Amino acid sequence: MQIWNTYRNRALAYWLQNNDISIIPNIRWSDERSYEFAFEGIEQGGTVAISTNGCIRNKTDRYFFKKGLVNMVESLKPDTIVNYSYTPDDIFNLCKEQGIEVIQIENYALTVRKAVV
């Protein structure tokens, strides 16, 4: 299922780019079994989008997210990472220390919650 969803993500990105629509590739992974296909088809350098939403709630999830982030950075060598969710320093300082720009965009659910409160 993960491979299929990654394929659909890349196919849509390809179609958009062929229709002159600029995109930021969205990268998702689970554990080390997903690294081979999760980073496939993405050019090195440039900007990638990721999300910590629902991925760092407990120690185990946080461990796998951070490990995948390190692997993604080693594989893709992005210049910029756009995270559309919470960007904790204990996870993203490694990227910043390597000179990677990390941009946080609040996810929609958090934006709505702030408006209600």
N, C-alpha and C positions, 0 to 999 in steps of 0.2 A: 504494500500500500504506500509506503514512504517513497519507493522508487517511482511508482505511478504518479504520485502527487508532485514529485520533483520534476518529472517529465512534463507534466501539464504546466507547471510554473515556467519552465524553460521554453516550451512551445508557445505559450502566450507572449512571453517576452520577445521571442523571435518574430512573431507576427506583428507585434506593436512596433518594433524597430524597423521592420520592412515597410511599415506604413508611416515612417518618419515621426514616430512618437518616441521621445526620449524616455528611458526607463532607468530606474536604479534596481539592479538585481536583488531579489529577496532571497536570503540564505537561511535555511533551516536544517538542523541536524538533531539527532537523538544521542546515541552513544557512538563509540568508535566504529561500529559496524556500518554506520551511515556516512562516514567521512568520504569514502571513495566516490559515491554518487552525489552527495550533498554539495560538493564544491566543483563538480565536473561541469564544464561548459561555461565557466565564468572566467573572464580575462583577469589576469593579474593586474594589480594597481587599480586606480579609480575608486569609485564609491560603491559600497554595498549596504543593503538594509538588513537589519536583524531585529528581533524583539525578545526581550526578557519576559514578556507577559506570560504568566503561568509557568515559567521555566525555572524559577529560582525560589520557589516557596519553601522548600525544605533543604537540608544539607545535601541529600543525595542528588536532587535535581540541580542544585547550585553547582555541585561538583561536576556533573556531566556537562552543564552549560559552559562553565569556565574552561573545562578541558577541550570542548568543541571549539570554543572561541579561539583558544591558543592554536589549535590545529588549523582553523580557518585562516587566521592571520599568517601562519607559516605557509599555507598553501596558496593563498590569493594575494598576499602582501598588499592589502588595500591602503589607499591614501586616507580615505574617510570612511567611517562607519556611522550610519544613521540608525539609531536605536529608537524605535517607536514604542517606548515604555520606560520604566525606571532604569536608571544607569548608575548602579552602585559602584563606588570607588574601588572596593576590594576585588571587583571583577574587571573593571575597565582601566584601572591605573596601568596595567601591563601594556595596554594598547597605547595609552597616552605617552608612556615612557619611551615607546618606540617611535614617537613622532606622528602617530596616527591621530587625525582629528576625529573626535567622537562627538556627534551631535545627538542630543536627546530631544525627541518629539513626544509629548504626552499622548498616550493612547486615548481614544475616544471615550472609553468608559470612565477614565479618571477625569477627563474634562467635564463630562456630564455630572459626575458626583460633586465636583467642586461648584458647579452652577447651582445645584440643588441645596447644598449646605449653606 
